[in-house]
Amino acid sequence: MELGDNFPIDSRPFAVIGRRLGMTEEEVIARVKEFIDRGIIRRLSVALRQQNVGFTANAMIVWKVPPERLEEIGGTLASFPEVTHCYERETLPDWPYNLYTMIHRPYREECLAIAERLSQAVGIKDYKALFSKQELKRSNPQYFSEERE
């Protein structure tokens, strides 16, 4: 729980966690490395609230990609630093888009310019930019829950 909830903002966060758990900083780092090696932890990262840092435009770019090119195109799009998420999804009879990417920027125009650059990079012209109208819910994922009596 210490790594997921209430992660300390400190120049030595693992020392802070160690004090909370009665461990040394080195022991915490060794345990985290062990968890990474065992595949228990895939990665550690920071999740920002985009609005708080000036990124008010959120665009989901939906792409119509030939199925045989999904892995290639998805990998290329995911490699762009502006793309925060990249997912394959099923199509529907009236919705042919099967690849979804997310872009967060200060302005809509920036999202559209990035989408056009991505389109040119992968040679896919059939895409749409869907912008968020209103945030109805935002919560951090809960990977572990404490047992309650």
Secondary structure as UniProt FT lines:
FT   TURN            2..4
FT   HELIX           13..21
FT   HELIX           25..37
FT   TURN            38..39
FT   HELIX           50..53
FT   STRAND          57..63
FT   HELIX           67..69
FT   HELIX           70..78
FT   TURN            81..82
FT   STRAND          83..88
FT   TURN            93..94
FT   STRAND          99..105
FT   HELIX           108..122
FT   STRAND          127..131
//
